[in-house]
Structures are given as structure tokens and as C-alpha cells.
Amino acid sequence: MKNVTHSFVFLAHWPSAGSFGLNTDILATNLINLTVVVGVLIFFGKGVLKDLLDNRKQRILSTIRNSEELRRGTLEQLEKARIRLQKVELEADEYRMNGYSEIEREKANLIKATSISLEQLEKSKNETLYFEKQRAMNQVRQRVFQQAVQGALGTLNSCLNTELHFRTIRANIGILGSMEWKR
């Protein structure tokens, strides 16, 4: 790099031949070069740049139009969705209210059916208790009667002799015979 710089310095010491010379001021030459390059680019690139910008402008405008159409379509869909949502909410409220009233009706029917079942069970329980009480009383009566008969037979057997026994039988036969004549 140092050699390149020395060669430019060496060239700067050459004597100028006529009107052509080498300008060693880097800032001035860069500015002139940049101005020339920018001028050439503007002159020749003006048409290309204009075409590129026009194409870009048309694409942007087309995109904006498409976006507007999509926006309108989206707004219409949104409005339809809102209407459908309101309709569904109304139906949901109606189903909810019908459901609540149906639940209350079923609850009342269930309470009524349970109440009737409980009354029937209570009645059945009371009848069962009554029949069990009657059966127990009949069993007690039968035992008392059996014991009384056994006691009476025991007393009769111990007190009766054969002659008394025959007299009792004849008296009973006489009572039965008189009953037959009355009929």
C-alpha cells in the first residue's frame, strides 16, 4: 500500500504538459467524480427509475384497492357473524329458560312421586305391623287356649272317674239331641 501511495506522489512531481494535468487533491477529485457519476446516473437512469417507480406505484395502488375490497368483505362477514351470534344467544337464552322450567317441573314431579311412594311405604309398613300384631295375638291366644285345655283336661282326668265320665257324655248327648229337635 505504501508503494502505491509513493507512485502517486511520484506522478505528482511530473511537470504538467500543456493543459492536462494530474490533480492530487483527493477531496476535490472525489467530489468531481461523484458529481459526474451522479449526473450520468440521473441522465441515463431517469427513464428506468421512472418506470420502476411507476410500477411500484401501480402495485401499491393495486394492493390498496385489494385491501379495501377485502376490508369491505370482512366487514360484511363480521356483520353477518354478529347477527348470527345474536340469534344464537337468543336461542341459547330460550333453551336455558326452557331447561330451567323443565328442571323445576321435573323436580316438582319427582318430589310428588317420592312423597306418594313414602305415603305408600308408610301405609304398607302400618299394615304389616297390624298384621304382625294380629298374628302375634292369635299365637298368644292359641297358646293360652292350649294351656287352658291341657289344664282342664288334666283337672278332668284327675277328678273324673268312669261313672262321672259316662254321665257327662250322656248329658252332652242329650243337649245335642234337644238341639236337633229344635231345628
C-alpha positions, 0 to 999 in steps of 0.5 A: 500500500505504501508503494502505491501511495509513493507512485502517486506522489511520484506522478505528482512531481511530473511537470504538467504538459500543456493543459492536462494535468494530474490533480492530487487533491483527493477531496476535490477529485472525489467530489468531481467524480461523484458529481459526474457519476451522479449526473450520468446516473440521473441522465441515463437512469431517469427513464428506468427509475421512472418506470420502476417507480411507476410500477411500484406505484401501480402495485401499491395502488393495486394492493390498496384497492385489494385491501379495501375490497377485502376490508369491505368483505370482512366487514360484511362477514363480521356483520353477518357473524354478529347477527348470527351470534345474536340469534344464537344467544337468543336461542341459547337464552330460550333453551336455558329458560326452557331447561330451567322450567323443565328442571323445576317441573321435573323436580316438582314431579319427582318430589310428588312421586317420592312423597306418594311412594313414602305415603305408600311405604308408610301405609304398607309398613302400618299394615304389616305391623297390624298384621304382625300384631294380629298374628302375634295375638292369635299365637298368644291366644292359641297358646293360652287356649292350649294351656287352658285345655291341657289344664282342664283336661288334666283337672278332668282326668284327675277328678273324673272317674268312669261313672262321672265320665259316662254321665257327662257324655250322656248329658252332652248327648242329650243337649245335642239331641234337644238341639236337633229337635229344635231345628 
